[in-house]
Amino acid sequence: MTEREAIVLGAGPAGISAALALSDLGIDVLVVDRESAIASRWRERYDRLRLNTCRYLSHLPGRRFAKRTPMFPSRDQLIAHLEHHVSASEIDVLLDTAIERVDRDRDGWALNAGSSALRSEHVVVATGHENHARMPKWSGAGSFGGRLLHSSEYRNPEPFTGQAVLVVGPGCSGMEIAHDLAEGGAAKVWLAVRTPPHITLREGPGGLPGDVIAVTLLHTPVAFADRFERFGRRMDLGDLSEFGLPVPEEGLFARFHREGKVPAIVDKEVIEAIREGRIEVVRAVANLDSSGVQLADGARIEPDAVICATGFRHGLEPLVGHLGVLDARGLPGAQGAEAAAPGLRFIGFTTRPGVLGYAARQAKQAAGAIRKELRSGSGRSHQADRSAGRVTRLGLSLGRRRS
């Protein structure tokens, strides 16, 4: 049996943040992930992806991006940032290991990993938002003669050259994929919208990162923040009502505090493509049939492909649902420093501006709380079988043995 002082589930940005914060405090930590590489979900995202959060609000705990990194790092730059610091800090990572369930075991936790047995007094769950693609259950979807896929399967516009493509969902990914297709040779691009989104620019006035503005506004009264945002949208984007994107009645920050929903964050080029008709906004999908798509307003279109940018499920229920630590939405009731159960914490399940940097802050808070508990005697230091988490990938040693 492998025992550690702390085990982190998930090798994405939140999980690596947690591992680094724990390691910085001298805590023996192992990261476990079901995939064959760290940041696996990010590796699967579309080629053109850039972060919506600037590099100043996206780095790992105490570890900034390299100086020449652009303001909004690309997908590959984020992956390189994670790989570099995992290697530099010699974090133990156990890959290709699926933890199916976390159960209480005396004064600690037993992790069911099939043939592997793992145990720790402290577990940090950081498996992230994008575990299971959410596909709409449209009538007739099974008979649709074109290609039907989730946005997580989209890489670049090359397979769709000369085709008519419907993108469903006006969030960040949906709008960026629609723009990528319009720029990359698709013959026609539609964007299906059920609920008009709040839209903000990745870069605000004078090149100021939009997430910096948003994080600042989070600390102001909601009414003021919403008025400020509406003024900014009017100045930056103008009136998009005639293009199918009116300003929502409920303010951006009011909706965020009520539902946790964030705006579509895009570059100005996306809005220009909508104004120029290269992306046509249409109503929500009602149903599909063998040759096309029926829209909610009665209109009909016949795309060659439908790309569903319809989000993800967290999928925490099989892992910890039996422990009574999730709310009605399937989200952890406590995060960061606050334990959801003795020795069990969650990192990175809060949707908000500057989310990567916020997860790094949560990680440092959780690590501090874990060290305090270990020192107070509420946890015991485990030294057994430290080599089990040692892996090597791409020639980089990702493990460390403490004496």
N, C-alpha and C positions, 0 to 999 in steps of 0.2 A: 504493500500500500504506500502510495506517495502522500506525504504530509508536509504541509507548508504553514507558515504563520498566516499567509494570506493567499487566496486564489482569486484571480480576476477572470471572469468569463467574458470573452469578446476581445479580439485583437484589432478593433478599429480605433479611431482617434480617442474615444472616451476610455476604452480599455487600456490603451497604451498610456494615456494621461494618468490613469489610476496606478498602473504599474510603476511608472517613473516616480510619481509622488511617494508611493510606498517605499520604493528602493532608495530614494533620496533620504529617507528617515531611517535607513538601515533595516528595514523589514524584509524578511525573506519571502519573496513573492513569485508566483508562477502564473503566467497568462495561458489560458486554454481557449482554443478556437476550433470550430468544426471544419474550417476550410484549410487549404494547403498553403496559404500565404496570409501575412498580416494585411489589414485594410482590404480584404477580399471584395467587399461590396463596392468600394470606391474603384477598384480595378475593373469592375463590370460596368461602370457608368459610361455615358457617351463620350466620344473622343474630345469634343469641344468644351467639355465642362470646365468652368471656373468656379471658385468658391463665391458664394454670395456675401461672405464675411471677409473683411480685409485682413491682411497678414498680421496686423497688430492685435486683432481680436480672435485669431485662429490658431495660435501656436500652442505647443505643449507646455506643461508647467515649467517656467523658468528657462525655456529654450525657444528662442525666437527663430524665425525663418532666416535663411542666409540673406546677406545684405542686398544682393542683386535680384532677389525675388520680387516679381511685380506686386502691385498693391493687392490684387486679387489672384492668389496662386491658382494654378491649373490643377486638374486632377492628378497628373503625374508628379507635380511639385509637392503636393501634399503627401503622396505616397512616399516619395524620396525623403521628405522631412521625417516621417514616422520611421522608416527603415534606418535612417542614419542614427537617430537617437536610441532606438532599440539596440542597435549594434554598439554604439558608443557607451551606453550604460550597462551593456551586457545583461539585458533582461532575459530571463528564462521564458521561452515560449514553447508550448506543446501544441502542435498543429495536427490537423486531421483527426481531431478528437471531439466527438459530439457528446456534450453533456445533456442527457435526456431529462434529468430530474435532480433537484436539490432537496435533501432530507436532513432533518435534525438527527444528530448522532452524539449522544451524551452532551458534552459541553461544546460541541462543535458541529460541523456540517459534513455529511457524506455526499459525494457527487457521483452519480451513476453515469459512467462513461463506457458502458458495455463491458469489454474485457478488462478495462483499466479501473482501478479503485483509487479515488482521490479523497483526501480529507483535510479540512482546515477549520480552525476556530473562527476565521474571518473570510467571508466570501463577498466579493464586489461584482454585481451583475452589470455589465456594460455592453450588452449585445446589440444595442442601437435600435433605431426606428425602422430600418429597412430590412426586416427579416423575411416577410412574406408579401409578395406582390398582391395588391387588391385589384381584382378584375370585376368589372360590372357584370351583373347577371341579366343580360338583355335577352328578350325573347328572340328566337331565330339566330342567335349567335352561332350555334352549331352548324347551321346551313350556309353561313356566309361563304361565298366562293373566293373572296380575296384573302389577304394575309391579315390575321388578327393577332396582335402582340401587345405586351406591356412595355411601358417606357424603359424598364430595366433591361429589356432585350435589345434596345436600340443602341447602335454604336455610331453610325455616320450615315449620310444621305446616299452613299453610292448604290446600295441595293434598290433605291427608290427613284433612280434617275428616269425621267420621262413618265413617271406615274402620278396618279392623283391620290393624295394621302389625306386622311382625316385624323387629326390629333384631338383627343378627347381630354379636356381638363386644362384650365387656364392658369395653372400655377407656374412656378419657376421652370420646372422641367418641361411642361407642356409648351409654354411660350418659346423657350429656347430651342426645343426640338423642331417646332413649327418653323422658326426662323432658319435653323440649320438646313431644313429641307428646302425652304424657299430659295436660299442662297446656293444650295448644292445641286440643283438641277431637277427637282420635282416639277412636274408639269402643272400641278394645281395643289394648293395646300389650304385646307379648311381647319379651323380651330373651334371645336364645339364647347359652348359655355352654358352651364346650367345656372350658376349663381355668379353674377358679375364680381370679379375679384377687386380687391384693393391692389394697386400697382405702384411700386416705387422704383426709382432708378438705382442701379448699383452704385453709381457715382452721382453725388448731389452737386450743388453749385460750387464752382471753383475746384472741382475734382475731389471734394470732401466725400469720403466713403459714406454711403447711405446708412450702413449699420452703425456707424459712430453716432450719426444723428439720432437714429432710432433708439439706441441704448440710452442716450442722454434723455430723450423724451419719456422713456419708461419711468424716470424718476420725477416726472411732473404730473400734475393733475390730469386725469383722462380727458376732460373737456378741453383743456388747453392743448394737449398733445394732438387731439383730433383736429382742432381748428388749425394748428400749425401744419399738420400733414395735408389737410385739404387745400390750404393755400399753396403748399409746395407742389402738390399734384397739378393744380391749375396752372402754375407758372411753368412747370417742367413738361407737362404732357398736353395741356389744353383739354378741350372737351372731346371725348372719344365716344359720345353717345351715338352719333350717326354710324359708327363702326361696330356697334354692338357691345360697347364696354362703358356703360354709364357709371358714374360714381355711386358706390353702394350707399344706401341710406344710413346704415349704422357705421359709425366711425371706425377707422382701422384699429385704434387702441382699445376702444370699447369692445370690439369683436375679439381682439386678442385676449383681453382680460376675462371675457365671458366664455370663449370657446377654445382659447389657445391657438387660434388660427393666425398664421403670418401672411403677409402680402406676397404677391408675385413680384420678385425682384429681377429686373431685366436691364439690359442696355438700351440706350435710346434707339439703336438700329432696329430693334424688334418692333417698337412703336411705329417707326417710319415704314416698316414693311407692311404693317396693318393699315396705315393711312394710305399707302400706295396701292393697296389691293392685292399685294403678293401673298398676304395671309388674309383669308376671308373668315370673319367670325360668324358662326351659325349657332342656332339653338341646340339644346341638349339632344342626345340620341334617345329616340323612343324605342326602336327595335331594329333588328337586322333581318335580312332575308338573303336568298342565294345570290342576288345581284346588286344589292345596295343597302342603303341606310335610310330609314324613315326618321325625320326629326320631330321634335315636340310641337313645332308650329305647323306641321303637315307637309313641309317641304321634303323633297327626296333628293339624295345625292348618291352617286355611284363611284365610291373610291376603290382603288386597287388594293389599298391597305388601310387598316385602322390601328392607330397607336394609342394605347390607353395610358395616359399620364394621370392615373387615378389613385396614386398613393400606395401605402403599405400598411400592413398590420404588424404590431410589435411581436406578437406570438409568444408572450411570456407565460401564458396559462399552463402549458404542459410542464414547463420548467419549475415554476413556483406557485402556480395557481392554488394548489392544495394547502399552502401555508397561510392563506388569509391576508396576504400583504398587497393585493391588487385592488384598485377601485373598480367602479362599475364600467369604466372605459378600458380596463385591462392594463392600466398604468400603475406603477408603484405608488403607494400612499405616502412614502417618505423617500427622500433622495439626499445625496451628499453626506454630510456629517451625521445626519439623523438616521439611526438604524431602523429598518422596517421590522426587524426581529433581531434578537441579540446576536450580533456578529454578522448580520446580513444587511448589505447596503446596495443602493442602486445609483448609477452614474449615467448621465447623458440621455435622459428621457424627457427633458424639458425642451419644448419648442419655443424659441425666442430669438430676438436679434443677437448676433454675436455668439451663436450657440456653441461653437467649438471652444472658444475661450471660456465660456461659462462652464462647460464640462470640465475644462482644466482646473477651474477654480473649485468646482465641486470635488474634484479628485484630491486636491490639496487639503480641503476641509475633511474629507473622509479619511485620508491618510493620517492626519493629525489625531482624529478621534480614535482610530485603530491603535496608533502608538500609545495613546493615553490608556486605553483599555489593556493592552499587553503589559504595560509597565505597572498597572495597578493590580495585576494578578487575575483580571477577569479573562485573560487569555494566556495560553502557555506557548512557549517557543517550540516549534517542531523542527527537528533537524534531519529527519529520516529521508533517505532516498532522494537527495536533491538533484541527482543527475537525470531524473525521469523527464524533466521539462526541457532538456537541452536539445536544441535543433540547430541545423545549419541550413541556410537558404542563400542561394546566389553567392556562395563563397563567403558569406558573412556569418561569423559565430554569434548566435543570438542567446547564448547562455552564460551564466556566471555561477561559480561555486564559491560560496562564502566559507571562510574558515570558522 
